[in-house]
Amino acid sequence: VEYLAYRLRPHEPIYFVYGNERPDAKFQLSIKYQVFDGRGSVADKLPWADNFFITYSQTSFWDLSGDSKPFFDNSYRPGLMFAWDRIDDSI
């Protein structure tokens, strides 16, 4: 569990919103997973590799007042991300 908690993080905002207009609800789930954690043989050979992430975001509109409570629209956004610290603050 600690292994996943260390490498799995929020990516974009995570929320659930309910209102009185159709579709009734909107929610978003978004996570990123650090592929290499900066420890071990890969980190020793390629220290920059711990900046690679796999990302996944899903936004859904949900019609809770409909007969079968269908999802109105779903957006799935998988991705790859490389993050680094800014070296020059003047940019």
PyMOL Python script that loads the backbone (N, CA, C, O; Angstrom):
from pymol import cmd

cmd.read_pdbstr("""\
ATOM      1  N   VAL A   1       0.824  -1.183   0.000  1.00  0.00           N
ATOM      2  CA  VAL A   1       0.000   0.000   0.000  1.00  0.00           C
ATOM      3  C   VAL A   1       0.871   1.251   0.000  1.00  0.00           C
ATOM      4  O   VAL A   1       0.574   2.207  -0.717  1.00  0.00           O
ATOM      5  N   GLU A   2       1.940   1.261   0.790  1.00  0.00           N
ATOM      6  CA  GLU A   2       2.828   2.418   0.828  1.00  0.00           C
ATOM      7  C   GLU A   2       3.476   2.648  -0.533  1.00  0.00           C
ATOM      8  O   GLU A   2       3.708   3.792  -0.923  1.00  0.00           O
ATOM      9  N   TYR A   3       3.765   1.581  -1.250  1.00  0.00           N
ATOM     10  CA  TYR A   3       4.391   1.674  -2.562  1.00  0.00           C
ATOM     11  C   TYR A   3       3.481   2.458  -3.508  1.00  0.00           C
ATOM     12  O   TYR A   3       3.948   3.365  -4.196  1.00  0.00           O
ATOM     13  N   LEU A   4       2.191   2.123  -3.554  1.00  0.00           N
ATOM     14  CA  LEU A   4       1.248   2.830  -4.418  1.00  0.00           C
ATOM     15  C   LEU A   4       0.985   4.239  -3.923  1.00  0.00           C
ATOM     16  O   LEU A   4       0.891   5.161  -4.732  1.00  0.00           O
ATOM     17  N   ALA A   5       0.864   4.429  -2.633  1.00  0.00           N
ATOM     18  CA  ALA A   5       0.590   5.756  -2.080  1.00  0.00           C
ATOM     19  C   ALA A   5       1.725   6.725  -2.420  1.00  0.00           C
ATOM     20  O   ALA A   5       1.482   7.918  -2.604  1.00  0.00           O
ATOM     21  N   TYR A   6       2.915   6.243  -2.503  1.00  0.00           N
ATOM     22  CA  TYR A   6       4.062   7.082  -2.828  1.00  0.00           C
ATOM     23  C   TYR A   6       4.076   7.474  -4.303  1.00  0.00           C
ATOM     24  O   TYR A   6       4.509   8.576  -4.640  1.00  0.00           O
ATOM     25  N   ARG A   7       3.609   6.588  -5.190  1.00  0.00           N
ATOM     26  CA  ARG A   7       3.714   6.807  -6.632  1.00  0.00           C
ATOM     27  C   ARG A   7       2.427   7.273  -7.299  1.00  0.00           C
ATOM     28  O   ARG A   7       2.472   7.751  -8.432  1.00  0.00           O
ATOM     29  N   LEU A   8       1.298   7.152  -6.644  1.00  0.00           N
ATOM     30  CA  LEU A   8       0.001   7.518  -7.211  1.00  0.00           C
ATOM     31  C   LEU A   8      -0.439   8.841  -6.598  1.00  0.00           C
ATOM     32  O   LEU A   8      -0.518   8.969  -5.376  1.00  0.00           O
ATOM     33  N   ARG A   9      -0.728   9.831  -7.451  1.00  0.00           N
ATOM     34  CA  ARG A   9      -1.059  11.183  -6.978  1.00  0.00           C
ATOM     35  C   ARG A   9      -2.194  11.771  -7.806  1.00  0.00           C
ATOM     36  O   ARG A   9      -2.477  11.283  -8.900  1.00  0.00           O
ATOM     37  N   PRO A  10      -2.846  12.813  -7.297  1.00  0.00           N
ATOM     38  CA  PRO A  10      -3.832  13.525  -8.120  1.00  0.00           C
ATOM     39  C   PRO A  10      -3.124  14.251  -9.265  1.00  0.00           C
ATOM     40  O   PRO A  10      -1.970  14.658  -9.132  1.00  0.00           O
ATOM     41  N   HIS A  11      -3.817  14.405 -10.372  1.00  0.00           N
ATOM     42  CA  HIS A  11      -3.240  15.073 -11.538  1.00  0.00           C
ATOM     43  C   HIS A  11      -3.970  16.392 -11.809  1.00  0.00           C
ATOM     44  O   HIS A  11      -3.393  17.464 -11.627  1.00  0.00           O
ATOM     45  N   GLU A  12      -5.208  16.324 -12.234  1.00  0.00           N
ATOM     46  CA  GLU A  12      -6.064  17.497 -12.409  1.00  0.00           C
ATOM     47  C   GLU A  12      -7.043  17.518 -11.234  1.00  0.00           C
ATOM     48  O   GLU A  12      -7.060  16.571 -10.447  1.00  0.00           O
ATOM     49  N   PRO A  13      -7.858  18.567 -11.092  1.00  0.00           N
ATOM     50  CA  PRO A  13      -8.816  18.588  -9.975  1.00  0.00           C
ATOM     51  C   PRO A  13      -9.765  17.391  -9.999  1.00  0.00           C
ATOM     52  O   PRO A  13     -10.197  16.952 -11.065  1.00  0.00           O
ATOM     53  N   ILE A  14     -10.083  16.870  -8.816  1.00  0.00           N
ATOM     54  CA  ILE A  14     -11.028  15.771  -8.656  1.00  0.00           C
ATOM     55  C   ILE A  14     -12.263  16.346  -7.974  1.00  0.00           C
ATOM     56  O   ILE A  14     -12.159  16.956  -6.910  1.00  0.00           O
ATOM     57  N   TYR A  15     -13.439  16.153  -8.587  1.00  0.00           N
ATOM     58  CA  TYR A  15     -14.651  16.762  -8.032  1.00  0.00           C
ATOM     59  C   TYR A  15     -15.904  15.994  -8.438  1.00  0.00           C
ATOM     60  O   TYR A  15     -15.885  15.175  -9.358  1.00  0.00           O
ATOM     61  N   PHE A  16     -17.000  16.283  -7.722  1.00  0.00           N
ATOM     62  CA  PHE A  16     -18.347  15.818  -8.047  1.00  0.00           C
ATOM     63  C   PHE A  16     -19.282  16.994  -7.798  1.00  0.00           C
ATOM     64  O   PHE A  16     -19.325  17.527  -6.690  1.00  0.00           O
ATOM     65  N   VAL A  17     -20.034  17.405  -8.823  1.00  0.00           N
ATOM     66  CA  VAL A  17     -20.933  18.552  -8.735  1.00  0.00           C
ATOM     67  C   VAL A  17     -22.334  18.098  -9.105  1.00  0.00           C
ATOM     68  O   VAL A  17     -22.532  17.414 -10.109  1.00  0.00           O
ATOM     69  N   TYR A  18     -23.318  18.489  -8.276  1.00  0.00           N
ATOM     70  CA  TYR A  18     -24.709  18.143  -8.526  1.00  0.00           C
ATOM     71  C   TYR A  18     -25.512  19.435  -8.612  1.00  0.00           C
ATOM     72  O   TYR A  18     -25.318  20.343  -7.804  1.00  0.00           O
ATOM     73  N   GLY A  19     -26.427  19.522  -9.604  1.00  0.00           N
ATOM     74  CA  GLY A  19     -27.249  20.718  -9.768  1.00  0.00           C
ATOM     75  C   GLY A  19     -28.637  20.362 -10.259  1.00  0.00           C
ATOM     76  O   GLY A  19     -28.997  19.187 -10.331  1.00  0.00           O
ATOM     77  N   ASN A  20     -29.424  21.388 -10.601  1.00  0.00           N
ATOM     78  CA  ASN A  20     -30.795  21.139 -11.039  1.00  0.00           C
ATOM     79  C   ASN A  20     -30.988  21.311 -12.547  1.00  0.00           C
ATOM     80  O   ASN A  20     -32.128  21.289 -13.012  1.00  0.00           O
ATOM     81  N   GLU A  21     -29.935  21.479 -13.315  1.00  0.00           N
ATOM     82  CA  GLU A  21     -30.025  21.524 -14.770  1.00  0.00           C
ATOM     83  C   GLU A  21     -29.570  20.187 -15.340  1.00  0.00           C
ATOM     84  O   GLU A  21     -28.782  19.479 -14.714  1.00  0.00           O
ATOM     85  N   ARG A  22     -30.068  19.838 -16.538  1.00  0.00           N
ATOM     86  CA  ARG A  22     -29.684  18.568 -17.136  1.00  0.00           C
ATOM     87  C   ARG A  22     -28.401  18.740 -17.925  1.00  0.00           C
ATOM     88  O   ARG A  22     -28.292  19.761 -18.604  1.00  0.00           O
ATOM     89  N   PRO A  23     -27.461  17.890 -17.909  1.00  0.00           N
ATOM     90  CA  PRO A  23     -27.368  16.737 -17.012  1.00  0.00           C
ATOM     91  C   PRO A  23     -27.160  17.187 -15.561  1.00  0.00           C
ATOM     92  O   PRO A  23     -26.544  18.220 -15.299  1.00  0.00           O
ATOM     93  N   ASP A  24     -27.680  16.401 -14.642  1.00  0.00           N
ATOM     94  CA  ASP A  24     -27.723  16.776 -13.221  1.00  0.00           C
ATOM     95  C   ASP A  24     -26.367  16.818 -12.528  1.00  0.00           C
ATOM     96  O   ASP A  24     -26.140  17.659 -11.659  1.00  0.00           O
ATOM     97  N   ALA A  25     -25.482  15.932 -12.900  1.00  0.00           N
ATOM     98  CA  ALA A  25     -24.214  15.805 -12.180  1.00  0.00           C
ATOM     99  C   ALA A  25     -23.037  15.783 -13.149  1.00  0.00           C
ATOM    100  O   ALA A  25     -23.146  15.346 -14.294  1.00  0.00           O
ATOM    101  N   LYS A  26     -21.925  16.265 -12.649  1.00  0.00           N
ATOM    102  CA  LYS A  26     -20.677  16.228 -13.403  1.00  0.00           C
ATOM    103  C   LYS A  26     -19.596  15.815 -12.416  1.00  0.00           C
ATOM    104  O   LYS A  26     -19.542  16.311 -11.290  1.00  0.00           O
ATOM    105  N   PHE A  27     -18.735  14.899 -12.855  1.00  0.00           N
ATOM    106  CA  PHE A  27     -17.610  14.541 -11.982  1.00  0.00           C
ATOM    107  C   PHE A  27     -16.356  14.321 -12.799  1.00  0.00           C
ATOM    108  O   PHE A  27     -16.408  14.031 -13.994  1.00  0.00           O
ATOM    109  N   GLN A  28     -15.235  14.465 -12.131  1.00  0.00           N
ATOM    110  CA  GLN A  28     -13.947  14.244 -12.769  1.00  0.00           C
ATOM    111  C   GLN A  28     -13.034  13.496 -11.816  1.00  0.00           C
ATOM    112  O   GLN A  28     -12.921  13.842 -10.640  1.00  0.00           O
ATOM    113  N   LEU A  29     -12.391  12.478 -12.332  1.00  0.00           N
ATOM    114  CA  LEU A  29     -11.348  11.728 -11.640  1.00  0.00           C
ATOM    115  C   LEU A  29     -10.064  11.928 -12.421  1.00  0.00           C
ATOM    116  O   LEU A  29     -10.080  11.893 -13.652  1.00  0.00           O
ATOM    117  N   SER A  30      -8.964  12.135 -11.738  1.00  0.00           N
ATOM    118  CA  SER A  30      -7.717  12.380 -12.436  1.00  0.00           C
ATOM    119  C   SER A  30      -6.547  11.937 -11.552  1.00  0.00           C
ATOM    120  O   SER A  30      -6.420  12.375 -10.409  1.00  0.00           O
ATOM    121  N   ILE A  31      -5.705  11.070 -12.093  1.00  0.00           N
ATOM    122  CA  ILE A  31      -4.552  10.561 -11.342  1.00  0.00           C
ATOM    123  C   ILE A  31      -3.310  10.547 -12.227  1.00  0.00           C
ATOM    124  O   ILE A  31      -3.397  10.561 -13.455  1.00  0.00           O
ATOM    125  N   LYS A  32      -2.171  10.519 -11.578  1.00  0.00           N
ATOM    126  CA  LYS A  32      -0.914  10.290 -12.293  1.00  0.00           C
ATOM    127  C   LYS A  32      -0.107   9.268 -11.499  1.00  0.00           C
ATOM    128  O   LYS A  32      -0.155   9.230 -10.270  1.00  0.00           O
ATOM    129  N   TYR A  33       0.626   8.452 -12.226  1.00  0.00           N
ATOM    130  CA  TYR A  33       1.412   7.374 -11.635  1.00  0.00           C
ATOM    131  C   TYR A  33       2.868   7.565 -12.034  1.00  0.00           C
ATOM    132  O   TYR A  33       3.184   7.647 -13.220  1.00  0.00           O
ATOM    133  N   GLN A  34       3.741   7.635 -11.058  1.00  0.00           N
ATOM    134  CA  GLN A  34       5.170   7.793 -11.306  1.00  0.00           C
ATOM    135  C   GLN A  34       5.753   6.441 -11.708  1.00  0.00           C
ATOM    136  O   GLN A  34       5.733   5.489 -10.927  1.00  0.00           O
ATOM    137  N   VAL A  35       6.273   6.365 -12.932  1.00  0.00           N
ATOM    138  CA  VAL A  35       6.765   5.089 -13.472  1.00  0.00           C
ATOM    139  C   VAL A  35       7.985   4.600 -12.707  1.00  0.00           C
ATOM    140  O   VAL A  35       8.031   3.439 -12.300  1.00  0.00           O
ATOM    141  N   PHE A  36       8.968   5.462 -12.506  1.00  0.00           N
ATOM    142  CA  PHE A  36      10.171   5.114 -11.749  1.00  0.00           C
ATOM    143  C   PHE A  36      10.230   6.030 -10.530  1.00  0.00           C
ATOM    144  O   PHE A  36       9.932   7.219 -10.640  1.00  0.00           O
ATOM    145  N   ASP A  37      10.605   5.500  -9.385  1.00  0.00           N
ATOM    146  CA  ASP A  37      10.494   6.264  -8.149  1.00  0.00           C
ATOM    147  C   ASP A  37      11.791   6.912  -7.656  1.00  0.00           C
ATOM    148  O   ASP A  37      11.799   7.455  -6.551  1.00  0.00           O
ATOM    149  N   GLY A  38      12.850   6.881  -8.398  1.00  0.00           N
ATOM    150  CA  GLY A  38      14.088   7.504  -7.941  1.00  0.00           C
ATOM    151  C   GLY A  38      14.943   6.624  -7.068  1.00  0.00           C
ATOM    152  O   GLY A  38      15.990   7.054  -6.583  1.00  0.00           O
ATOM    153  N   ARG A  39      14.509   5.389  -6.859  1.00  0.00           N
ATOM    154  CA  ARG A  39      15.293   4.426  -6.086  1.00  0.00           C
ATOM    155  C   ARG A  39      15.467   3.172  -6.928  1.00  0.00           C
ATOM    156  O   ARG A  39      14.569   2.808  -7.687  1.00  0.00           O
ATOM    157  N   GLY A  40      16.579   2.525  -6.807  1.00  0.00           N
ATOM    158  CA  GLY A  40      16.792   1.274  -7.513  1.00  0.00           C
ATOM    159  C   GLY A  40      17.746   1.409  -8.684  1.00  0.00           C
ATOM    160  O   GLY A  40      18.377   2.451  -8.867  1.00  0.00           O
ATOM    161  N   SER A  41      17.848   0.351  -9.477  1.00  0.00           N
ATOM    162  CA  SER A  41      18.847   0.284 -10.546  1.00  0.00           C
ATOM    163  C   SER A  41      18.573   1.275 -11.673  1.00  0.00           C
ATOM    164  O   SER A  41      19.515   1.822 -12.246  1.00  0.00           O
ATOM    165  N   VAL A  42      17.311   1.516 -12.004  1.00  0.00           N
ATOM    166  CA  VAL A  42      16.998   2.472 -13.069  1.00  0.00           C
ATOM    167  C   VAL A  42      17.400   3.878 -12.644  1.00  0.00           C
ATOM    168  O   VAL A  42      17.954   4.628 -13.448  1.00  0.00           O
ATOM    169  N   ALA A  43      17.133   4.243 -11.413  1.00  0.00           N
ATOM    170  CA  ALA A  43      17.490   5.564 -10.906  1.00  0.00           C
ATOM    171  C   ALA A  43      19.006   5.757 -10.856  1.00  0.00           C
ATOM    172  O   ALA A  43      19.499   6.867 -11.055  1.00  0.00           O
ATOM    173  N   ASP A  44      19.728   4.697 -10.594  1.00  0.00           N
ATOM    174  CA  ASP A  44      21.184   4.794 -10.564  1.00  0.00           C
ATOM    175  C   ASP A  44      21.749   5.071 -11.954  1.00  0.00           C
ATOM    176  O   ASP A  44      22.693   5.848 -12.095  1.00  0.00           O
ATOM    177  N   LYS A  45      21.179   4.445 -12.974  1.00  0.00           N
ATOM    178  CA  LYS A  45      21.682   4.603 -14.344  1.00  0.00           C
ATOM    179  C   LYS A  45      21.083   5.816 -15.046  1.00  0.00           C
ATOM    180  O   LYS A  45      21.775   6.491 -15.808  1.00  0.00           O
ATOM    181  N   LEU A  46      19.808   6.100 -14.801  1.00  0.00           N
ATOM    182  CA  LEU A  46      19.109   7.205 -15.456  1.00  0.00           C
ATOM    183  C   LEU A  46      18.398   8.045 -14.402  1.00  0.00           C
ATOM    184  O   LEU A  46      17.199   7.859 -14.189  1.00  0.00           O
ATOM    185  N   PRO A  47      19.085   8.949 -13.744  1.00  0.00           N
ATOM    186  CA  PRO A  47      18.473   9.690 -12.640  1.00  0.00           C
ATOM    187  C   PRO A  47      17.286  10.559 -13.064  1.00  0.00           C
ATOM    188  O   PRO A  47      16.425  10.853 -12.235  1.00  0.00           O
ATOM    189  N   TRP A  48      17.219  10.973 -14.318  1.00  0.00           N
ATOM    190  CA  TRP A  48      16.109  11.792 -14.809  1.00  0.00           C
ATOM    191  C   TRP A  48      14.842  10.983 -15.067  1.00  0.00           C
ATOM    192  O   TRP A  48      13.778  11.569 -15.267  1.00  0.00           O
ATOM    193  N   ALA A  49      14.927   9.650 -15.067  1.00  0.00           N
ATOM    194  CA  ALA A  49      13.783   8.798 -15.422  1.00  0.00           C
ATOM    195  C   ALA A  49      12.653   8.857 -14.398  1.00  0.00           C
ATOM    196  O   ALA A  49      11.518   8.505 -14.721  1.00  0.00           O
ATOM    197  N   ASP A  50      12.937   9.293 -13.173  1.00  0.00           N
ATOM    198  CA  ASP A  50      11.863   9.364 -12.179  1.00  0.00           C
ATOM    199  C   ASP A  50      10.895  10.519 -12.455  1.00  0.00           C
ATOM    200  O   ASP A  50       9.948  10.717 -11.694  1.00  0.00           O
ATOM    201  N   ASN A  51      11.116  11.276 -13.518  1.00  0.00           N
ATOM    202  CA  ASN A  51      10.208  12.356 -13.912  1.00  0.00           C
ATOM    203  C   ASN A  51       9.141  11.913 -14.906  1.00  0.00           C
ATOM    204  O   ASN A  51       8.358  12.745 -15.364  1.00  0.00           O
ATOM    205  N   PHE A  52       9.086  10.640 -15.251  1.00  0.00           N
ATOM    206  CA  PHE A  52       8.069  10.124 -16.174  1.00  0.00           C
ATOM    207  C   PHE A  52       6.826   9.694 -15.402  1.00  0.00           C
ATOM    208  O   PHE A  52       6.923   9.030 -14.369  1.00  0.00           O
ATOM    209  N   PHE A  53       5.659  10.079 -15.912  1.00  0.00           N
ATOM    210  CA  PHE A  53       4.379   9.738 -15.305  1.00  0.00           C
ATOM    211  C   PHE A  53       3.422   9.221 -16.373  1.00  0.00           C
ATOM    212  O   PHE A  53       3.487   9.626 -17.533  1.00  0.00           O
ATOM    213  N   ILE A  54       2.537   8.323 -15.963  1.00  0.00           N
ATOM    214  CA  ILE A  54       1.381   7.917 -16.765  1.00  0.00           C
ATOM    215  C   ILE A  54       0.187   8.621 -16.131  1.00  0.00           C
ATOM    216  O   ILE A  54      -0.002   8.554 -14.916  1.00  0.00           O
ATOM    217  N   THR A  55      -0.625   9.300 -16.953  1.00  0.00           N
ATOM    218  CA  THR A  55      -1.759  10.060 -16.426  1.00  0.00           C
ATOM    219  C   THR A  55      -3.072   9.508 -16.969  1.00  0.00           C
ATOM    220  O   THR A  55      -3.117   8.910 -18.044  1.00  0.00           O
ATOM    221  N   TYR A  56      -4.128   9.720 -16.207  1.00  0.00           N
ATOM    222  CA  TYR A  56      -5.469   9.349 -16.657  1.00  0.00           C
ATOM    223  C   TYR A  56      -6.467  10.313 -16.031  1.00  0.00           C
ATOM    224  O   TYR A  56      -6.473  10.523 -14.818  1.00  0.00           O
ATOM    225  N   SER A  57      -7.307  10.891 -16.873  1.00  0.00           N
ATOM    226  CA  SER A  57      -8.379  11.768 -16.406  1.00  0.00           C
ATOM    227  C   SER A  57      -9.672  11.349 -17.090  1.00  0.00           C
ATOM    228  O   SER A  57      -9.677  10.979 -18.264  1.00  0.00           O
ATOM    229  N   GLN A  58     -10.757  11.411 -16.348  1.00  0.00           N
ATOM    230  CA  GLN A  58     -12.075  11.095 -16.880  1.00  0.00           C
ATOM    231  C   GLN A  58     -13.067  12.137 -16.378  1.00  0.00           C
ATOM    232  O   GLN A  58     -13.170  12.383 -15.176  1.00  0.00           O
ATOM    233  N   THR A  59     -13.792  12.744 -17.310  1.00  0.00           N
ATOM    234  CA  THR A  59     -14.855  13.686 -16.977  1.00  0.00           C
ATOM    235  C   THR A  59     -16.155  13.109 -17.502  1.00  0.00           C
ATOM    236  O   THR A  59     -16.228  12.694 -18.658  1.00  0.00           O
ATOM    237  N   SER A  60     -17.187  13.076 -16.661  1.00  0.00           N
ATOM    238  CA  SER A  60     -18.472  12.494 -17.047  1.00  0.00           C
ATOM    239  C   SER A  60     -19.622  13.405 -16.650  1.00  0.00           C
ATOM    240  O   SER A  60     -19.610  14.016 -15.582  1.00  0.00           O
ATOM    241  N   PHE A  61     -20.618  13.486 -17.529  1.00  0.00           N
ATOM    242  CA  PHE A  61     -21.870  14.172 -17.251  1.00  0.00           C
ATOM    243  C   PHE A  61     -22.925  13.098 -17.033  1.00  0.00           C
ATOM    244  O   PHE A  61     -23.054  12.183 -17.847  1.00  0.00           O
ATOM    245  N   TRP A  62     -23.675  13.196 -15.953  1.00  0.00           N
ATOM    246  CA  TRP A  62     -24.568  12.131 -15.532  1.00  0.00           C
ATOM    247  C   TRP A  62     -25.976  12.683 -15.369  1.00  0.00           C
ATOM    248  O   TRP A  62     -26.193  13.637 -14.622  1.00  0.00           O
ATOM    249  N   ASP A  63     -26.932  12.081 -16.070  1.00  0.00           N
ATOM    250  CA  ASP A  63     -28.337  12.497 -16.008  1.00  0.00           C
ATOM    251  C   ASP A  63     -29.057  11.678 -14.940  1.00  0.00           C
ATOM    252  O   ASP A  63     -29.628  10.628 -15.233  1.00  0.00           O
ATOM    253  N   LEU A  64     -29.025  12.162 -13.707  1.00  0.00           N
ATOM    254  CA  LEU A  64     -29.614  11.419 -12.596  1.00  0.00           C
ATOM    255  C   LEU A  64     -31.141  11.463 -12.595  1.00  0.00           C
ATOM    256  O   LEU A  64     -31.772  10.643 -11.929  1.00  0.00           O
ATOM    257  N   SER A  65     -31.746  12.398 -13.322  1.00  0.00           N
ATOM    258  CA  SER A  65     -33.207  12.487 -13.357  1.00  0.00           C
ATOM    259  C   SER A  65     -33.810  11.682 -14.508  1.00  0.00           C
ATOM    260  O   SER A  65     -35.034  11.598 -14.612  1.00  0.00           O
ATOM    261  N   GLY A  66     -32.994  11.094 -15.364  1.00  0.00           N
ATOM    262  CA  GLY A  66     -33.488  10.268 -16.470  1.00  0.00           C
ATOM    263  C   GLY A  66     -34.019   8.934 -15.992  1.00  0.00           C
ATOM    264  O   GLY A  66     -33.770   8.524 -14.859  1.00  0.00           O
ATOM    265  N   ASP A  67     -34.761   8.252 -16.871  1.00  0.00           N
ATOM    266  CA  ASP A  67     -35.370   6.968 -16.505  1.00  0.00           C
ATOM    267  C   ASP A  67     -34.332   5.915 -16.120  1.00  0.00           C
ATOM    268  O   ASP A  67     -34.491   5.224 -15.114  1.00  0.00           O
ATOM    269  N   SER A  68     -33.295   5.796 -16.901  1.00  0.00           N
ATOM    270  CA  SER A  68     -32.294   4.774 -16.591  1.00  0.00           C
ATOM    271  C   SER A  68     -31.008   5.385 -16.020  1.00  0.00           C
ATOM    272  O   SER A  68     -30.008   4.687 -15.855  1.00  0.00           O
ATOM    273  N   LYS A  69     -31.039   6.671 -15.724  1.00  0.00           N
ATOM    274  CA  LYS A  69     -29.902   7.402 -15.166  1.00  0.00           C
ATOM    275  C   LYS A  69     -28.645   7.245 -16.023  1.00  0.00           C
ATOM    276  O   LYS A  69     -27.595   6.830 -15.533  1.00  0.00           O
ATOM    277  N   PRO A  70     -28.769   7.587 -17.324  1.00  0.00           N
ATOM    278  CA  PRO A  70     -27.621   7.383 -18.228  1.00  0.00           C
ATOM    279  C   PRO A  70     -26.556   8.463 -18.075  1.00  0.00           C
ATOM    280  O   PRO A  70     -26.815   9.566 -17.593  1.00  0.00           O
ATOM    281  N   PHE A  71     -25.360   8.105 -18.499  1.00  0.00           N
ATOM    282  CA  PHE A  71     -24.297   9.094 -18.631  1.00  0.00           C
ATOM    283  C   PHE A  71     -24.527   9.841 -19.929  1.00  0.00           C
ATOM    284  O   PHE A  71     -24.740   9.228 -20.975  1.00  0.00           O
ATOM    285  N   PHE A  72     -24.484  11.157 -19.866  1.00  0.00           N
ATOM    286  CA  PHE A  72     -24.746  12.005 -21.022  1.00  0.00           C
ATOM    287  C   PHE A  72     -23.521  12.087 -21.925  1.00  0.00           C
ATOM    288  O   PHE A  72     -23.634  12.046 -23.150  1.00  0.00           O
ATOM    289  N   ASP A  73     -22.359  12.202 -21.310  1.00  0.00           N
ATOM    290  CA  ASP A  73     -21.117  12.319 -22.066  1.00  0.00           C
ATOM    291  C   ASP A  73     -19.961  11.883 -21.172  1.00  0.00           C
ATOM    292  O   ASP A  73     -19.947  12.172 -19.975  1.00  0.00           O
ATOM    293  N   ASN A  74     -19.003  11.194 -21.758  1.00  0.00           N
ATOM    294  CA  ASN A  74     -17.798  10.768 -21.046  1.00  0.00           C
ATOM    295  C   ASN A  74     -16.578  11.195 -21.840  1.00  0.00           C
ATOM    296  O   ASN A  74     -16.563  11.093 -23.067  1.00  0.00           O
ATOM    297  N   SER A  75     -15.578  11.663 -21.158  1.00  0.00           N
ATOM    298  CA  SER A  75     -14.325  12.044 -21.791  1.00  0.00           C
ATOM    299  C   SER A  75     -13.203  11.301 -21.072  1.00  0.00           C
ATOM    300  O   SER A  75     -13.027  11.458 -19.864  1.00  0.00           O
ATOM    301  N   TYR A  76     -12.444  10.490 -21.814  1.00  0.00           N
ATOM    302  CA  TYR A  76     -11.331   9.722 -21.256  1.00  0.00           C
ATOM    303  C   TYR A  76     -10.040  10.291 -21.827  1.00  0.00           C
ATOM    304  O   TYR A  76      -9.898  10.408 -23.045  1.00  0.00           O
ATOM    305  N   ARG A  77      -9.102  10.643 -20.964  1.00  0.00           N
ATOM    306  CA  ARG A  77      -7.869  11.269 -21.421  1.00  0.00           C
ATOM    307  C   ARG A  77      -6.642  10.593 -20.801  1.00  0.00           C
ATOM    308  O   ARG A  77      -6.112  11.082 -19.803  1.00  0.00           O
ATOM    309  N   PRO A  78      -6.188   9.485 -21.372  1.00  0.00           N
ATOM    310  CA  PRO A  78      -4.929   8.908 -20.898  1.00  0.00           C
ATOM    311  C   PRO A  78      -3.755   9.719 -21.450  1.00  0.00           C
ATOM    312  O   PRO A  78      -3.889  10.394 -22.471  1.00  0.00           O
ATOM    313  N   GLY A  79      -2.619   9.652 -20.784  1.00  0.00           N
ATOM    314  CA  GLY A  79      -1.473  10.397 -21.287  1.00  0.00           C
ATOM    315  C   GLY A  79      -0.165   9.987 -20.658  1.00  0.00           C
ATOM    316  O   GLY A  79      -0.115   9.220 -19.696  1.00  0.00           O
ATOM    317  N   LEU A  80       0.895  10.526 -21.235  1.00  0.00           N
ATOM    318  CA  LEU A  80       2.251  10.387 -20.714  1.00  0.00           C
ATOM    319  C   LEU A  80       2.748  11.779 -20.379  1.00  0.00           C
ATOM    320  O   LEU A  80       2.448  12.736 -21.092  1.00  0.00           O
ATOM    321  N   MET A  81       3.498  11.896 -19.310  1.00  0.00           N
ATOM    322  CA  MET A  81       3.969  13.207 -18.888  1.00  0.00           C
ATOM    323  C   MET A  81       5.411  13.101 -18.407  1.00  0.00           C
ATOM    324  O   MET A  81       5.792  12.146 -17.730  1.00  0.00           O
ATOM    325  N   PHE A  82       6.195  14.098 -18.770  1.00  0.00           N
ATOM    326  CA  PHE A  82       7.554  14.233 -18.256  1.00  0.00           C
ATOM    327  C   PHE A  82       7.611  15.569 -17.538  1.00  0.00           C
ATOM    328  O   PHE A  82       7.330  16.600 -18.149  1.00  0.00           O
ATOM    329  N   ALA A  83       7.963  15.582 -16.272  1.00  0.00           N
ATOM    330  CA  ALA A  83       8.003  16.802 -15.466  1.00  0.00           C
ATOM    331  C   ALA A  83       9.438  17.082 -15.037  1.00  0.00           C
ATOM    332  O   ALA A  83      10.198  16.164 -14.727  1.00  0.00           O
ATOM    333  N   TRP A  84       9.794  18.355 -15.025  1.00  0.00           N
ATOM    334  CA  TRP A  84      11.112  18.723 -14.533  1.00  0.00           C
ATOM    335  C   TRP A  84      11.031  20.069 -13.829  1.00  0.00           C
ATOM    336  O   TRP A  84      10.119  20.861 -14.065  1.00  0.00           O
ATOM    337  N   ASP A  85      11.995  20.305 -12.968  1.00  0.00           N
ATOM    338  CA  ASP A  85      12.077  21.583 -12.276  1.00  0.00           C
ATOM    339  C   ASP A  85      12.683  22.614 -13.212  1.00  0.00           C
ATOM    340  O   ASP A  85      13.568  22.311 -14.012  1.00  0.00           O
ATOM    341  N   ARG A  86      12.191  23.827 -13.095  1.00  0.00           N
ATOM    342  CA  ARG A  86      12.728  24.916 -13.917  1.00  0.00           C
ATOM    343  C   ARG A  86      14.135  25.251 -13.412  1.00  0.00           C
ATOM    344  O   ARG A  86      14.345  25.483 -12.222  1.00  0.00           O
ATOM    345  N   ILE A  87      15.080  25.270 -14.332  1.00  0.00           N
ATOM    346  CA  ILE A  87      16.470  25.558 -13.968  1.00  0.00           C
ATOM    347  C   ILE A  87      16.719  27.059 -13.913  1.00  0.00           C
ATOM    348  O   ILE A  87      17.384  27.551 -13.001  1.00  0.00           O
ATOM    349  N   ASP A  88      16.183  27.786 -14.895  1.00  0.00           N
ATOM    350  CA  ASP A  88      16.393  29.231 -14.978  1.00  0.00           C
ATOM    351  C   ASP A  88      15.074  29.941 -14.671  1.00  0.00           C
ATOM    352  O   ASP A  88      14.126  29.827 -15.448  1.00  0.00           O
ATOM    353  N   ASP A  89      14.994  30.662 -13.570  1.00  0.00           N
ATOM    354  CA  ASP A  89      13.768  31.356 -13.174  1.00  0.00           C
ATOM    355  C   ASP A  89      13.461  32.569 -14.032  1.00  0.00           C
ATOM    356  O   ASP A  89      12.362  33.112 -13.926  1.00  0.00           O
ATOM    357  N   SER A  90      14.365  33.016 -14.867  1.00  0.00           N
ATOM    358  CA  SER A  90      14.130  34.205 -15.690  1.00  0.00           C
ATOM    359  C   SER A  90      13.290  33.887 -16.932  1.00  0.00           C
ATOM    360  O   SER A  90      12.853  34.810 -17.621  1.00  0.00           O
ATOM    361  N   ILE A  91      13.058  32.631 -17.229  1.00  0.00           N
ATOM    362  CA  ILE A  91      12.273  32.236 -18.411  1.00  0.00           C
ATOM    363  C   ILE A  91      10.796  32.333 -18.121  1.00  0.00           C
ATOM    364  O   ILE A  91       9.975  32.043 -18.991  1.00  0.00           O
TER     365      ILE A  91
END
""", "prot")
cmd.dss("prot")
cmd.show_as("cartoon", "prot")
cmd.util.cbc("prot")
cmd.orient("prot")
